Amino acid sequence: PHPLGEAVADGQLPGWAVALVLGLAVVAAPAVEEVFFRGMLLNALRQWVPTGVAVAAQAVAFGLAHAPYGWVYA
């Protein structure tokens, strides 16, 4: 459990803070991940290896970046 998640679940944060956390988690984080993993990383890899290898490598990198959170969240 994350302390911030517990604070939200327990109602310890004001409404604006809950909205901010949800906005970051639902909108900002996925957008940043797409730009990094599929934009920057995939395009950089495609310059050095065939496209199929680049796609597989960026997928592995994505999975490893999310591994500390468990397979459910990847």
ABEGO torsion letter per residue (X at the ends): XBAAAAAAAAGABBAAAAAAAAAAAAAAAAAAAAAAAAAAAAAAAAAABBAAAAAAAAAAAAAAAAAAAEAAAX
